[in-house]
């Protein structure tokens, strides 16, 4: 990893903290935690118009959750808010056919078609249900879209819509054959034989008419009553469909309930939430290939995937089974036995930021599927031989820890025979291509992350987001689709998202900085000076003098290299000496907060300004497990959550003492969610290191969290109880000696409030002192009410002022 120290990197002008009072009034907690409408509104969801002459984007309306739609002229920068009548004529995000004769988009959940030469527009659907995924057939004659898992095809010339297939998840009543008794009845009674012959004749005649008459709706395809559909994907030529299935009525396990105490009814109400990790694994999924022309289905076996019969958890499994058998728990031991073939799930768009788990080539002749083992140690990309009804492995990615949630995008190059995909196999997410019958080729290489790849319409270039300059600096880059040197296209260092224009010549860019919400600009797709299109910041915010977060490198004493951090302090370094300090711990675990972009933790950043004003310094670290630093950084916490991260936080404290001269005995710590978990781990596993801490909505016992996140890092608790014991703060409750404030929303359905209440009870029983809990009856995991934000941070502020500052 490139090591460098960068000071004073910020996109907006700032003045020294010491001069703040001369420029703007002092900060106060009421202002910091107020409804963020006073700051401005972030530009969101930009997309190009059908003709490529305009850009659309949305802005949150002040005092409302409504998001208004705007249209801006990239040439003049003139932006117009669209009223209801104008929105009724607006485009949606556009998809084109291969010949660029037509375009399609969604508006209010309905499908629209545009004939590009004439500009003629046709509303294809007008339904109460929401349609999605509009696209064109490979020959351009059909517009395809879906409603749930049902696909429809609109004949552009005829103006007729019909289902592409009618799937029935039941047994075909016509296919039921008489048993021995029934055959005897037919043998005995002529009338029964005649009735059967009449029914068979009618069905045969109906089948013949349907086969000869394309104006009829397709006849049902009966798939049996043992499965349900999870997803369906129609081929561009309309001939084939892939169906992702799971066992019917698969029980997910008992779900805990959350009590809502403050309700409209006046009565406490119970709401069911997600299942605990290990209570039941997700349902295994399977694939069916449907031949829609001949109305036949073929299961696609996964047994041929390399490694699918391996057990990467064999050692842990054998140990757990032996322990249970020794304890006489034979039934539990039997339940842990490994299956002959590991269960898989098809990676969907909901699981990952990519385009889903099934991708057809533009010509409809090839399809690829992305599968992930339920134990999350393997990911496969396989093509489908539709003639032989088999899966052919194209790429296997194995990770002894877990496959990343991100970086699973894949698709086809324009030759329709070459796959492209992303992989962390080198330790960093990079872009690859692979012909179906050839070897893989790296299109990008380096110790940096590549994400959000977009292939140009002409198939010549990939555009992507990357942090090649420094881990915290993101811009748009591009590389030729056949490989070569990548080049930097934008120069923002705080690039958040981008969208190519329909002709691939312009790039719409969302960019931000630590004190500037995401704004929209446009520039030449090959590079050059950007044209800024929006400024949605408000004077009340921009007029203030904010402290530029200084990005610093904290040396790791545990062989991890550099731990990047944001430092907030007085402009005069000498003024930091002797000050108390606060370490902020970001949430989510796998999240990057040390960047040059606008932060999800903008309130906390303002609070850090307030803390500096009050005489503190603040450090915000991207500890191990954070996003943006490669695979090894991400998986360092495997089976030991809270251990490498604590090492990094303690290195951050040591850096503050050595480099900034802060008082080692007056360092506090706080954070929310994963940051709350780490606050508890810091106080409980390193007693005496931190003078006080506040844990917001923390995980205190990982056995109570969900499957999707936790099992990847700690495996299942039945298999790996040691990992859960080592990683759960409640197991270290007896070590508490420093003041701990726990804060939690009572209706949190992500990290349940019971997590904090159980730890609180444990501390009571241990006769501990100086611990408190603050509960918020109207808040979920992410607080939304300014009163709650204010109360939460008032308590944190009082905690630090009481325990970090000398008392008179």
C-alpha positions in Angstrom: 0.0 0.0 0.0 1.3 3.4 -0.9 2.3 5.4 2.2 2.1 9.1 2.3 1.1 11.9 4.7 -1.2 14.5 3.4 -2.1 17.6 5.3 -4.9 20.1 4.8 -6.7 18.4 1.9 -10.1 19.9 1.6 -12.1 21.2 -1.3 -13.7 24.2 0.4 -11.7 27.1 1.8 -11.3 27.1 5.6 -9.8 29.3 8.2 -8.0 28.4 11.4 -10.1 27.2 14.2 -8.8 30.0 16.4 -10.3 32.6 14.0 -13.8 31.0 14.0 -15.3 33.3 16.5 -14.2 36.3 14.5 -15.9 35.1 11.4 -19.1 33.2 12.5 -20.8 32.6 15.8 -19.5 29.7 17.9 -21.0 26.3 17.1 -23.6 24.9 19.4 -25.2 21.5 19.7 -28.7 22.7 18.7 -27.3 23.8 15.4 -25.2 20.7 14.8 -28.0 18.2 15.5 -30.8 20.2 13.9 -32.7 19.0 10.8 -30.0 18.9 8.1 -32.1 20.9 5.7 -30.2 23.9 6.9 -27.1 22.5 5.3 -28.6 22.1 1.8 -29.6 19.1 -0.2 -27.5 16.4 -1.9 -27.9 15.9 -5.6 -29.1 12.3 -6.1 -29.9 9.8 -8.9 -28.6 11.7 -12.0 -29.4 10.3 -15.4 -29.4 11.4 -19.1 -32.4 12.2 -21.2 -33.2 10.0 -24.2 -31.7 12.6 -26.6 -28.6 13.1 -24.4 -29.2 16.9 -24.4 -30.4 17.1 -20.8 -29.7 15.6 -17.4 -32.2 14.8 -14.7 -31.6 14.6 -11.0 -33.5 14.7 -7.7 -33.3 16.9 -4.6 -34.9 16.4 -1.2 -37.6 19.1 -0.5 -37.1 21.2 2.6 -39.2 20.0 5.5 -40.4 16.9 3.6 -39.3 13.5 2.5 -40.5 14.3 -1.0 -37.7 14.3 -3.7 -38.3 16.7 -6.5 -37.2 16.0 -10.0 -35.0 18.6 -11.8 -33.8 18.9 -15.4 -30.6 20.7 -16.3 -29.1 21.8 -19.6 -25.4 20.7 -19.5 -24.4 23.4 -22.0 -25.9 26.4 -20.1 -26.2 25.0 -16.6 -29.8 26.2 -16.4 -31.7 24.0 -14.0 -35.5 23.7 -13.8 -37.6 22.1 -11.1 -40.3 20.0 -12.8 -43.9 20.4 -11.6 -46.4 17.5 -11.8 -47.3 18.3 -15.4 -43.7 18.5 -16.5 -42.8 15.3 -14.7 -45.6 13.6 -16.7 -43.5 14.4 -19.8 -40.1 13.6 -18.4 -37.8 10.8 -19.4 -36.6 8.1 -17.0 -33.2 6.3 -17.0 -32.9 5.1 -20.5 -32.1 1.8 -22.2 -31.5 1.6 -26.0 -31.9 -1.2 -28.5 -28.7 -2.5 -30.3 -29.4 -0.5 -33.5 -30.4 2.7 -31.6 -33.7 2.9 -33.3 -35.7 2.8 -30.0 -35.3 3.7 -26.4 -37.3 2.7 -23.3 -37.6 3.9 -19.8 -39.7 3.6 -16.7 -41.9 6.4 -15.3 -44.0 5.9 -12.2 -43.5 2.2 -12.6 -44.8 2.0 -16.1 -42.9 1.3 -19.4 -42.5 3.8 -22.1 -41.2 3.4 -25.6 -39.5 6.1 -27.8 -38.9 5.9 -31.5 -35.7 7.9 -31.9 -36.0 9.0 -35.5 -39.5 10.5 -35.1 -39.5 11.2 -31.4 -42.9 9.3 -31.1 -43.6 8.1 -27.6 -45.8 5.2 -26.6 -47.0 4.3 -23.1 -46.7 0.5 -23.1 -48.2 -0.2 -19.7 -50.6 1.5 -17.3 -51.0 -0.8 -14.3 -51.2 -0.5 -10.6 -48.2 -2.8 -10.3 -44.7 -1.6 -10.9 -42.9 -2.9 -14.0 -39.1 -3.1 -14.1 -36.0 -4.1 -16.2 -37.2 -2.9 -19.6 -34.9 -4.0 -22.4 -35.1 -4.9 -26.1 -35.0 -8.3 -27.8 -31.8 -9.1 -29.7 -33.5 -8.4 -33.1 -35.0 -5.1 -31.8 -38.6 -6.1 -32.6 -39.7 -6.7 -29.0 -39.7 -4.7 -25.9 -39.3 -7.0 -22.8 -40.0 -6.1 -19.2 -41.0 -7.8 -16.0 -43.7 -7.5 -13.3 -42.4 -9.3 -10.3 -41.1 -12.6 -11.7 -43.5 -12.6 -14.7 -41.9 -11.4 -18.0 -43.9 -9.7 -20.8 -43.0 -9.0 -24.5 -44.4 -6.0 -26.3 -44.5 -6.4 -30.1 -43.4 -2.9 -31.3 -44.9 -3.3 -34.8 -48.2 -4.8 -33.7 -48.6 -2.9 -30.4 -49.5 -6.1 -28.6 -48.3 -7.2 -25.1 -48.2 -10.8 -24.0 -46.6 -12.8 -21.3 -43.3 -14.4 -22.4 -44.2 -17.4 -20.3 -46.8 -18.5 -17.8 -45.1 -20.4 -15.0 -47.2 -22.5 -12.7 -45.6 -23.8 -9.5 -47.9 -26.7 -9.2 -48.3 -30.1 -10.8 -50.0 -30.2 -14.2 -53.5 -31.5 -13.6 -53.7 -32.8 -17.1 -50.6 -34.9 -16.7 -51.9 -36.9 -13.9 -52.1 -40.6 -14.9 -54.6 -43.0 -13.4 -53.3 -45.4 -10.8 -54.0 -49.2 -10.7 -57.6 -48.6 -9.5 -58.2 -46.0 -12.1 -57.0 -48.2 -14.9 -59.3 -50.9 -13.7 -62.2 -48.4 -13.8 -61.4 -47.4 -17.4 -61.2 -51.1 -18.3 -64.6 -51.8 -16.8 -66.6 -48.7 -17.9 -67.1 -47.6 -21.5 -68.5 -44.2 -20.4 -65.4 -43.4 -18.4 -63.3 -44.3 -21.4 -65.4 -42.0 -23.6 -65.1 -39.1 -21.2 -61.4 -39.4 -21.0 -61.1 -39.6 -24.8 -63.2 -36.5 -25.2 -61.0 -34.6 -22.6 -57.8 -35.7 -24.3 -59.1 -34.8 -27.7 -60.0 -31.3 -26.6 -56.6 -30.8 -25.0 -54.7 -32.0 -28.1 -56.8 -29.8 -30.3 -56.1 -26.8 -28.0 -52.4 -27.6 -28.1 -52.4 -27.7 -31.9 -54.2 -24.4 -32.2 -51.8 -22.8 -29.7 -48.8 -24.0 -31.6 -50.1 -22.7 -34.9 -51.5 -19.4 -33.7 -48.9 -16.9 -32.3 -51.7 -14.5 -31.4 -52.6 -16.7 -28.4 -51.1 -16.4 -25.0 -48.6 -19.1 -24.2 -49.8 -22.2 -22.4 -48.6 -22.7 -18.8 -45.4 -24.4 -18.0 -45.9 -26.6 -14.9 -42.9 -26.7 -12.6 -44.3 -28.8 -9.7 -45.4 -27.9 -6.2 -42.1 -28.4 -4.4 -40.4 -25.1 -5.4 -41.0 -21.4 -5.5 -39.4 -18.8 -7.8 -36.8 -16.4 -6.4 -35.9 -14.8 -9.7 -36.4 -15.2 -13.4 -34.4 -13.8 -16.3 -35.6 -13.9 -20.0 -33.2 -14.2 -22.9 -33.1 -11.3 -25.3 -34.4 -13.6 -28.1 -37.3 -14.7 -25.9 -36.5 -18.4 -26.4 -35.0 -19.2 -23.0 -35.6 -18.4 -19.4 -33.5 -19.0 -16.3 -35.4 -19.5 -13.1 -33.8 -19.3 -9.7 -35.8 -21.5 -7.3 -35.8 -22.5 -3.6 -37.7 -25.1 -1.7 -41.4 -24.2 -1.2 -42.4 -23.0 2.3 -38.8 -23.0 3.5 -38.9 -21.9 7.1 -36.4 -19.2 8.0 -36.4 -19.9 11.8 -38.0 -18.1 14.7 -37.7 -14.3 14.4 -37.5 -12.1 17.5 -40.0 -9.3 18.0 -39.4 -5.6 18.7 -41.9 -3.7 21.0 -43.1 -0.3 19.9 -44.1 1.5 23.1 -45.1 4.9 21.6 -47.8 4.1 19.0 -50.8 5.7 17.3 -53.1 3.2 19.0 -51.9 3.9 22.5 -51.1 0.2 23.0 -47.7 -1.3 22.9 -47.3 -3.3 19.6 -45.1 -6.2 18.6 -43.3 -6.2 15.3 -41.4 -9.2 14.0 -37.8 -8.7 12.7 -34.9 -10.6 11.3 -33.7 -14.1 12.4 -30.6 -14.6 14.7 -27.5 -15.9 13.0 -27.2 -19.7 13.1 -30.9 -20.3 13.8 -31.4 -21.4 10.2 -29.2 -20.9 7.1 -30.8 -19.2 4.1 -32.7 -21.5 1.7 -30.4 -23.2 -0.8 -31.2 -22.2 -4.4 -31.3 -24.0 -7.7 -31.5 -23.2 -11.3 -34.0 -24.3 -14.0 -33.4 -23.7 -17.7 -36.8 -23.3 -19.5 -37.1 -23.9 -23.2 -40.1 -21.6 -23.9 -40.6 -22.7 -27.4 -41.0 -26.4 -26.5 -42.3 -25.7 -23.0 -39.7 -27.9 -21.3 -37.6 -27.4 -18.2 -34.2 -28.7 -17.4 -32.5 -28.5 -14.0 -28.9 -27.2 -14.1 -26.8 -29.3 -11.8 -24.2 -27.6 -9.6 -22.2 -30.7 -8.8 -19.7 -30.1 -11.5 -18.5 -26.7 -10.1 -15.0 -27.0 -8.8 -14.8 -27.2 -5.0 -18.6 -27.5 -4.5 -18.1 -30.8 -2.7 -15.3 -29.5 -0.4 -15.9 -28.5 3.2 -13.8 -25.4 3.9 -15.0 -25.6 7.5 -14.0 -29.2 8.0 -11.7 -28.7 11.0 -14.1 -26.5 12.8 -17.0 -28.8 12.0 -15.1 -31.9 13.3 -14.2 -30.1 16.5 -17.8 -29.0 17.1 -19.2 -32.4 16.4 -16.7 -34.1 18.7 -17.6 -31.7 21.5 -21.3 -32.3 21.1 -20.9 -36.0 20.9 -18.8 -36.0 24.1 -21.6 -34.1 25.8 -24.1 -36.7 24.7 -25.8 -34.3 22.3 -26.0 -36.7 19.4 -28.9 -35.0 17.6 -27.1 -31.6 17.6 -23.9 -33.3 16.4 -25.8 -35.0 13.5 -27.3 -31.6 12.5 -23.8 -30.2 12.0 -22.8 -32.9 9.5 -21.6 -31.4 6.2 -23.8 -32.0 3.1 -22.3 -33.9 0.2 -22.8 -30.8 -2.0 -22.6 -27.3 -0.5 -25.7 -25.1 -0.8 -25.5 -22.1 -3.1 -27.3 -18.9 -3.7 -27.5 -16.9 -6.9 -26.0 -13.4 -6.3 -28.7 -10.9 -6.9 -28.8 -7.1 -7.4 -30.2 -6.9 -3.9 -27.1 -8.7 -2.5 -24.6 -6.6 -4.3 -24.1 -3.3 -6.1 -23.7 -5.1 -9.4 -26.3 -6.1 -12.0 -27.6 -9.3 -10.4 -26.6 -13.0 -10.7 -27.7 -13.8 -14.3 -26.6 -11.9 -17.4 -27.5 -12.7 -21.0 -25.3 -11.6 -23.9 -26.9 -9.0 -26.1 -27.6 -11.5 -28.9 -29.2 -13.9 -26.5 -26.9 -16.7 -27.5 -25.0 -16.9 -24.2 -25.8 -16.5 -20.5 -23.7 -16.5 -17.4 -24.7 -17.1 -13.8 -22.9 -16.0 -10.6 -23.3 -18.4 -7.7 -22.1 -18.0 -4.1 -21.7 -20.8 -1.5 -24.0 -20.3 1.5 -20.9 -20.6 3.6 -19.6 -17.7 1.5 -16.1 -19.2 0.9 -16.5 -19.5 -2.8 -18.0 -17.6 -5.8 -18.4 -19.1 -9.2 -19.2 -17.5 -12.6 -20.5 -20.2 -14.9 -21.8 -20.1 -18.4 -24.8 -22.2 -19.5 -24.7 -24.7 -22.4 -28.4 -24.4 -23.4 -28.2 -27.3 -25.8 -26.7 -29.7 -23.2 -28.4 -28.1 -20.3 -25.3 -27.8 -18.2 -23.3 -25.3 -16.2 -19.7 -24.7 -17.4 -17.4 -23.1 -14.8 -15.6 -20.0 -16.1 -14.1 -18.6 -12.9 -13.9 -19.7 -9.3 -12.9 -17.2 -6.5 -12.1 -18.8 -3.2 -11.5 -17.0 0.1 -10.6 -18.8 3.3 -12.4 -16.0 5.2 -15.3 -14.8 3.1 -16.1 -13.5 -0.4 -16.6 -9.7 -0.4 -20.2 -8.3 -0.5 -18.9 -5.8 -3.2 -17.0 -6.2 -6.4 -19.2 -8.9 -7.9 -20.2 -7.1 -11.1 -19.9 -9.1 -14.3 -21.3 -9.1 -17.9 -20.4 -9.6 -21.6 -18.3 -7.7 -24.0 -19.9 -6.6 -27.2 -18.6 -9.7 -29.1 -21.2 -11.7 -27.0 -18.6 -14.4 -26.4 -16.3 -12.8 -23.8 -17.1 -12.4 -20.2 -15.9 -9.5 -18.0 -15.9 -9.7 -14.2 -14.4 -8.3 -11.1 -12.3 -10.3 -8.6 -10.3 -9.8 -5.5 -8.0 -12.7 -6.3 -4.8 -10.5 -6.2 -5.9 -8.9 -2.9 -7.5 -5.9 -4.5 -10.6 -5.6 -6.7 -9.6 -5.6 -10.3 -11.3 -5.9 -13.7 -10.8 -9.0 -15.9 -12.0 -10.4 -19.2 -12.3 -14.1 -20.3 -13.4 -15.7 -23.6 -15.7 -18.7 -22.9 -13.0 -21.0 -24.3 -9.9 -19.0 -23.3 -7.8 -17.7 -20.5 -8.6 -14.8 -18.2 -6.9 -11.5 -18.7 -6.4 -8.7 -16.2 -7.6 -5.4 -17.6 -6.4 -3.5 -14.5 -3.7 -4.2 -12.0 -2.4 -2.6 -8.9 -2.8 -2.1 -5.2 -6.0 -0.1 -5.4 -9.7 -0.8 -5.7 -11.7 -0.8 -8.9 -15.5 -0.5 -8.7 -18.7 0.6 -10.6 -17.4 -0.6 -14.1 -19.4 0.7 -17.1 -18.8 -0.5 -20.6 -19.4 2.0 -23.3 -22.1 1.4 -25.9 -19.4 0.9 -28.6 -17.7 -1.7 -26.5 -14.3 0.1 -26.6 -13.9 1.4 -23.1 -14.5 0.6 -19.5 -15.1 3.5 -17.1 -14.8 2.8 -13.4 -14.3 4.4 -10.0 -10.9 3.9 -8.4 -8.6 5.2 -5.7 -5.3 4.9 -7.5 -3.7 8.2 -6.3 -4.3 7.4 -2.6 -6.6 5.1 -0.7 -8.8 8.1 0.3 -8.9 9.8 -3.1 -11.5 8.6 -5.7 -12.0 9.6 -9.3 -13.3 8.2 -12.6 -10.7 6.2 -14.7 -11.0 4.4 -18.0 -9.2 1.5 -19.6 -9.6 0.0 -23.1 -11.8 -3.1 -23.2 -8.9 -5.2 -24.5 -6.7 -4.0 -21.7 -3.7 -1.6 -21.4 -2.9 1.4 -19.2 -5.8 3.0 -17.4 -6.1 6.8 -17.4 -7.6 9.2 -15.0 -10.6 11.1 -16.4 -11.7 13.3 -13.5 -9.6 15.3 -11.0 -12.0 15.7 -8.0 -10.5 13.3 -5.4 -14.0 13.1 -4.0 -15.9 11.5 -6.9 -19.1 9.7 -5.7 -20.8 8.4 -8.9 -20.9 8.9 -12.7 -23.1 8.3 -15.7 -22.1 8.2 -19.4 -24.1 10.0 -21.9 -26.1 8.0 -24.6 -23.3 8.7 -27.2 -20.5 8.0 -24.7 -19.0 11.4 -25.3 -19.9 13.1 -22.0 -19.6 12.1 -18.4 -22.1 13.3 -15.7 -20.2 13.3 -12.4 -21.5 13.4 -8.8 -18.7 14.8 -6.7 -18.3 16.1 -3.1 -15.8 17.2 -0.5 -15.8 17.1 3.3 -18.0 20.2 3.6 -19.8 20.1 0.3 -22.8 17.8 -0.4 -22.7 15.8 -3.7 -23.0 18.1 -6.7 -23.4 17.5 -10.4 -21.0 18.4 -13.1 -20.4 17.4 -16.7 -17.2 17.0 -18.7 -15.8 15.4 -21.8 -15.6 11.6 -21.4 -12.0 11.5 -22.4 -11.1 14.1 -19.7 -10.8 17.8 -19.5 -12.2 20.7 -17.5 -15.6 20.0 -15.9 -18.7 22.3 -16.1 -20.3 22.6 -12.7 -24.1 22.4 -13.0 -25.4 22.6 -9.4 -24.8 24.3 -6.1 -27.3 23.2 -3.6 -25.5 24.3 -0.4 -27.1 26.9 1.8 -25.3 30.1 3.0 -26.0 29.3 6.7 -23.6 26.3 6.3 -21.1 27.6 3.8 -20.6 30.9 5.7 -19.2 29.1 8.7 -15.5 28.3 9.0 -15.2 24.6 9.2 -12.0 22.8 10.3 -10.3 21.0 7.4 -9.9 17.3 8.3 -6.2 16.6 8.0 -5.6 13.1 6.5 -2.8 11.5 8.3 -1.1 8.1 8.3 -0.9 6.3 11.6 1.9 3.7 11.7 0.7 0.2 12.7 2.7 -1.6 15.4 1.1 -4.8 14.4 2.4 -5.2 10.9 -0.6 -3.7 9.1 1.3 -0.8 7.5 -0.5 2.5 7.6 -3.8 3.2 9.3 -5.3 6.2 7.5 -7.2 8.7 9.7 -8.8 12.1 9.7 -7.5 14.5 12.4 -9.4 17.5 13.7 -7.5 20.0 15.7 -6.4 23.6 16.1 -4.4 25.0 13.1 -1.5 25.7 15.4 0.0 22.2 16.1 1.5 23.4 19.4 -2.0 24.3 20.6 -2.9 20.6 20.7 -0.4 19.8 23.4 -2.0 18.8 26.6 -5.5 18.7 25.2 -7.9 15.9 25.8 -8.7 13.8 22.7 -11.7 11.9 21.3 -11.4 8.9 18.9 -14.4 8.4 16.7 -15.1 4.9 15.3 -17.2 4.7 12.2 -20.0 2.1 11.8 -20.7 -0.8 9.4 -17.3 -2.3 9.8 -16.8 -2.5 6.1 -17.1 1.2 5.4 -14.6 3.9 4.4 -14.9 7.2 6.2 -11.4 8.5 5.6 -12.0 10.0 2.1 -12.1 13.4 0.5 -15.9 13.1 -0.1 -18.9 14.2 1.9 -19.3 11.8 4.8 -22.3 9.8 5.9 -21.2 11.0 9.3 -21.7 14.7 8.6 -23.3 15.3 11.9 -20.4 13.7 13.7 -18.0 15.8 11.7 -19.8 19.0 12.8 -19.7 17.6 16.4 -15.9 17.2 16.0 -15.7 20.8 15.1 -17.6 21.6 18.2 -15.3 19.4 20.3 -12.2 21.2 18.9 -13.9 24.5 19.8 -14.4 23.2 23.3 -10.7 22.3 23.7 -10.4 18.7 22.3 -8.7 17.1 19.3 -10.4 14.3 17.4 -9.1 11.3 15.4 -11.3 9.3 13.0 -9.6 6.1 11.8 -10.3 3.6 9.0 -9.4 0.6 11.2 -8.9 -2.8 9.8 -12.1 -4.2 8.2 -12.7 -0.8 6.6 -13.5 -0.6 2.9 -11.0 0.7 0.3 -7.8 -1.0 1.4 -8.0 -4.4 -0.2 -8.8 -8.0 0.8 -6.3 -8.5 3.6 -7.4 -5.4 5.4 -11.1 -6.5 5.1 -10.6 -10.0 6.3 -8.1 -9.3 9.1 -11.0 -9.6 11.5 -12.0 -13.2 10.5 -13.0 -15.1 13.6 -11.7 -12.3 15.8 -13.9 -9.2 15.5 -12.8 -6.4 17.7 -9.2 -7.5 18.0 -7.2 -6.1 15.0 -9.5 -3.0 15.1 -8.7 -2.4 18.7 -5.0 -2.7 17.9 -5.5 0.1 15.3 -7.4 2.3 17.7 -4.7 2.0 20.3 -2.1 2.9 17.7 -4.3 5.9 16.9 -4.2 6.9 20.6 -0.4 6.4 20.7 -0.1 8.7 17.6 -2.2 11.4 19.3 0.1 11.3 22.3 3.4 11.2 20.4 2.6 13.5 17.5 0.0 15.9 19.0 1.1 15.8 22.6 -2.4 15.0 24.0 -2.8 13.8 27.5 -2.8 9.9 27.4 -5.0 9.8 30.5 -7.7 11.9 28.9 -8.7 10.1 25.7 -12.3 9.2 25.1 -13.9 7.1 22.4 -17.4 6.8 20.8 -19.1 5.4 17.8 -22.4 3.9 16.5 -23.4 0.4 15.3 -20.0 -1.3 14.6 -18.5 1.8 16.1 -20.6 1.2 19.2 -19.4 -2.4 19.3 -15.8 -1.2 19.1 -16.3 1.3 21.8 -17.5 -1.5 24.1 -14.6 -3.7 23.0 -12.1 -0.9 23.7 -13.4 -0.3 27.2 -13.8 -4.0 28.0 -10.7 -5.4 26.4 -8.3 -2.5 27.1 -9.4 -1.2 30.5 -7.6 1.9 31.6 -6.7 3.0 28.0 -9.8 5.2 27.5 -11.1 7.7 30.1 -14.7 7.2 28.9 -16.7 5.9 26.0 -20.2 6.1 24.5 -21.5 3.1 22.6 -24.4 4.0 20.2 -26.7 1.1 19.0 -23.9 -1.4 19.6 -23.7 -5.1 18.9 -22.9 -6.5 22.3 -23.4 -10.2 21.4 -22.9 -11.3 17.8 -25.1 -14.4 18.5 -28.0 -12.0 18.3 -27.1 -10.4 15.0 -28.2 -11.6 11.5 -26.9 -14.4 9.2 -25.9 -12.4 6.1 -23.3 -10.3 7.9 -22.2 -12.3 10.9 -21.8 -15.8 9.5 -19.4 -14.5 6.9 -17.0 -13.3 9.5 -17.6 -15.6 12.4 -19.2 -18.7 10.7 -22.2 -20.1 12.4 -22.2 -20.1 16.2 -22.9 -23.8 16.3 -19.7 -24.4 14.3 -17.5 -21.8 15.8 -18.6 -20.8 19.3 -15.0 -19.7 20.1 -15.2 -17.0 17.5 -18.4 -15.6 18.9 -17.1 -15.7 22.5 -13.9 -13.9 21.4 -15.8 -11.3 19.5 -18.7 -10.4 21.7 -18.4 -7.5 24.3 -20.8 -9.2 26.7 -18.1 -11.9 27.3 -15.7 -9.2 28.7 -18.3 -7.4 30.8 -16.4 -8.3 34.0 -13.5 -6.1 32.8 -15.4 -2.8 32.8 -13.7 -0.1 34.9 -14.1 3.0 32.8 -17.3 5.1 32.4 -19.6 3.6 29.7 -22.7 5.3 28.2 -24.9 3.0 26.1 -27.4 4.6 23.8 -30.0 2.6 21.7 -33.2 3.1 19.7 -35.9 0.9 21.2 -37.4 0.1 17.8 -34.1 -0.7 16.2 -34.8 -3.7 14.0 -31.2 -4.0 12.8 -29.2 -4.2 16.0 -31.9 -5.0 18.5 -32.2 -3.0 21.7 -32.1 -6.2 23.6 -28.4 -6.3 22.7 -27.7 -3.3 24.9 -30.3 -4.2 27.6 -28.7 -7.7 28.1 -25.3 -6.1 28.5 -26.7 -3.6 31.0 -28.2 -6.4 33.0 -24.9 -8.2 33.0 -23.2 -5.1 34.3 -25.8 -4.8 37.1 -25.2 -8.4 38.2 -21.4 -7.8 38.2 -21.9 -4.7 40.5 -20.1 -2.4 38.1 -20.1 1.4 38.5 -20.3 4.3 36.2 -22.3 2.8 33.4 -25.6 4.2 32.0 -28.1 3.5 29.3 -30.2 5.9 27.3 -33.1 4.5 25.3 -35.0 6.3 22.5 -38.6 5.0 22.0 -39.1 6.5 18.5 -35.8 5.6 16.9 -34.7 2.7 14.8 -31.0 2.0 13.9 -30.5 5.2 12.1 -31.9 8.1 14.1 -34.2 10.5 12.2 -35.6 12.9 14.7 -33.5 16.0 15.6 -34.7 15.8 19.3 -33.2 12.4 19.6 -30.0 13.4 17.8 -29.7 16.4 20.2 -30.3 14.3 23.3 -27.9 11.6 22.2 -25.0 14.0 21.6 -25.8 16.2 24.6 -25.2 13.1 26.7 -22.0 12.3 24.9 -20.8 15.9 25.3 -21.5 15.8 29.0 -19.8 12.4 29.3 -16.6 13.7 27.8 -16.7 17.1 29.6 -17.1 15.2 32.9 -14.5 12.5 32.5 -11.9 13.9 30.0 -11.5 17.5 31.2 -10.0 18.4 34.6 -12.7 19.2 37.1 -12.5 22.3 39.3 
